[in-house]
Amino acid sequence: LLSAGLLLRGGALARLLFVAYVAWLALLDRAPRRGGRLSAAARRSVVWRWVADYFPVSLVKTTDLDPRRNYLFGYHPHGIISVGAITNFATDATGFSELFPGVALRVATLSFNFKIPFFRELLLACGVVDASAASIAHCCDARRGPGASCMVVIGGARESLNAQPGTQRLVLAERKGFVKV
């Protein structure tokens, strides 16, 4: 809506700035493949706690994680919009940082999500990254330091199309890329 508003109602300067922004994100910005632009303020926003309370979403710690190691996590089920993955792991709404100190987690999503102006900035601020193999490998690279980790919603967007109440339909046969990483 913000994009449409700028194009329809914005003046010439607003349109020019919007076109420059879209050109920059399409041609130059590599943040979705290079770890995002993490913002502690965005991850800790009270809005995320409201989302977690509304759905309700909670995070239960069942084991300690060594913050000196790097991890590749798998998340299931995808669901309609992966609210559990977003609230538990892309934000601090349920206390991930306090439960697992030293684990710098990034959540991977469909690259198309980074083509949506302004929404992509919110994703990047939460440390969400592109779900390509190169991006995931970059996030888990030991050179980024201990605890550098990534989470993949294994079933992906295709599994979200199968989401129906009371059923669990997995899409795993074609989802072997995360194992290779």
C-alpha atoms as one frame of an Amber mdcrd trajectory, in Angstrom:
protein
   0.000   0.000   0.000   2.851   2.343   0.783   4.353   1.715  -2.661   1.025
   2.321  -4.409   0.438   5.464  -2.341   3.828   6.879  -3.300   3.255   6.190
  -6.972  -0.329   7.471  -7.105  -0.347  10.309  -4.576   3.288  11.223  -4.097
   4.772  14.169  -5.854   7.491  14.029  -8.470  10.222  13.863  -5.818   8.499
  10.982  -3.981   8.155   9.062  -7.251  11.782   9.698  -8.151  12.975   8.541
  -4.721  10.777   5.447  -4.946  12.163   4.552  -8.385  15.718   5.071  -7.086
  14.953   2.842  -4.077  13.532   0.060  -6.261  16.526   0.287  -8.618  18.915
   0.099  -5.662  17.207  -2.955  -4.150  16.950  -4.715  -7.523  20.473  -4.023
  -8.753  22.794  -3.285  -5.854  21.539  -4.449  -2.460  22.987  -7.838  -1.520
  21.853  -7.822   2.128  19.304 -10.674   1.683  22.184 -12.969   0.648  24.727
 -11.559   3.089  23.098 -11.896   6.500  20.476  -9.135   6.478  20.684  -5.823
   8.333  19.932  -6.942  11.850  18.396  -4.344  14.154  17.998  -5.180  17.841
  15.210  -2.585  18.107  13.230  -4.207  15.282  13.649  -7.700  16.765  12.607
  -6.559  20.252   9.609  -4.448  19.236   6.560  -4.843  21.463   4.519  -5.511
  18.321   6.129  -8.967  18.048   5.108  -9.800  21.628   1.540  -8.818  20.734
   1.703 -11.162  17.726   3.060 -13.989  19.896   0.299 -13.422  22.475  -2.444
 -13.202  19.862  -1.730 -16.481  18.047  -0.464 -17.750  20.847   3.133 -18.731
  20.203   5.641 -19.894  22.789   9.189 -21.215  22.766  10.111 -24.166  24.974
  13.790 -24.850  25.595  14.532 -28.578  25.809  18.328 -28.495  25.626  21.266
 -26.145  25.837  23.085 -25.107  22.675  26.823 -24.546  22.682  27.298 -20.903
  21.583  30.775 -21.790  20.248  29.229 -23.954  17.506  27.346 -22.996  14.384
  23.964 -24.552  13.580  21.578 -25.134  10.705  18.077 -25.531  12.116  15.054
 -26.995  10.365  11.566 -25.739  11.196   8.263 -27.502  10.609   5.404 -27.066
   9.844   5.406 -24.111   7.488   1.737 -23.248   7.976   0.074 -20.380   6.164
   2.591 -17.651   7.036   5.079 -19.339   9.396   4.013 -17.274  12.396   5.855
 -19.642  14.735   9.142 -19.266  12.871   8.798 -15.498  12.680   7.829 -14.867
  16.301  10.131 -17.466  17.864  13.246 -17.082  15.766  13.214 -13.925  13.601
  12.259 -11.810  16.619  12.798 -11.895  20.355   9.061 -12.047  21.105   9.434
 -15.341  22.967  12.942 -14.788  24.352  15.201 -16.720  21.956  18.211 -14.501
  22.734  17.834 -15.037  26.475  17.210 -18.785  26.177  20.118 -19.357  23.772
  22.714 -16.631  24.406  25.472 -16.422  21.838  23.501 -18.113  19.038  23.149
 -15.524  16.255  20.213 -16.949  14.324  18.973 -15.897  10.900  15.716 -17.227
   9.425  15.679 -17.994   5.698  12.710 -17.145   3.485  11.687 -17.203  -0.146
  13.732 -14.751  -2.229  10.523 -13.255  -3.656   9.817 -11.690  -0.236  12.816
  -9.390  -0.789  11.281  -7.957  -3.947   8.442  -6.294  -2.015   9.484  -2.702
  -1.280   9.548  -1.678   2.402   8.410  -5.138   3.597  11.891  -6.350   2.706
  13.391  -3.753   5.038  11.382  -5.172   7.936  12.602  -8.681   7.074  16.213
  -7.520   6.840  15.961  -5.662  10.162  14.841  -8.909  11.796  17.841 -10.697
  10.271  15.773 -12.675   7.775  17.802 -13.828   4.766  17.311 -15.352   1.329
  16.793 -19.140   1.362  19.399 -19.846  -1.311  22.157 -22.353  -0.548  24.820
 -19.638  -0.824  22.999 -17.368   1.611  22.472 -20.136   4.152  26.102 -21.225
   3.884  27.179 -17.606   4.428  25.028 -17.331   7.569  26.466 -20.544   9.037
  30.070 -19.824   8.049  32.490 -20.185  10.938  34.270 -17.017   9.766  31.200
 -15.046  10.884  32.050 -16.145  14.392  30.857 -18.703  16.883  27.119 -19.188
  17.116  26.440 -18.007  13.527  23.376 -20.057  12.585  20.470 -20.230  10.171
  16.961 -21.696  10.221  15.204 -23.102   7.176  11.460 -23.722   7.050  11.960
 -27.034   5.303   8.630 -27.473   3.508   8.829 -23.975   2.102   6.126 -22.050
   0.312   4.887 -25.196  -1.406   4.063 -26.782   1.946   2.121 -23.691   2.986
  -0.335 -24.397   0.162  -1.134 -27.738   1.838  -1.945 -26.169   5.207  -5.352
 -27.259   6.498  -6.589 -27.489  10.077  -5.993 -30.889  11.657  -3.659 -32.191
   8.947   0.109 -32.422   8.547   1.147 -32.733   4.908   4.891 -32.711   4.464
   6.761 -31.605   1.375  10.167 -33.197   1.834  10.839 -35.313  -1.266  12.208
 -32.343  -3.235  13.646 -30.521  -0.196  17.145 -31.943   0.135  19.165 -28.776
  -0.365  19.353 -27.998   3.362  20.940 -31.416   3.948  23.655 -30.601   1.381
  24.439 -27.339   3.187
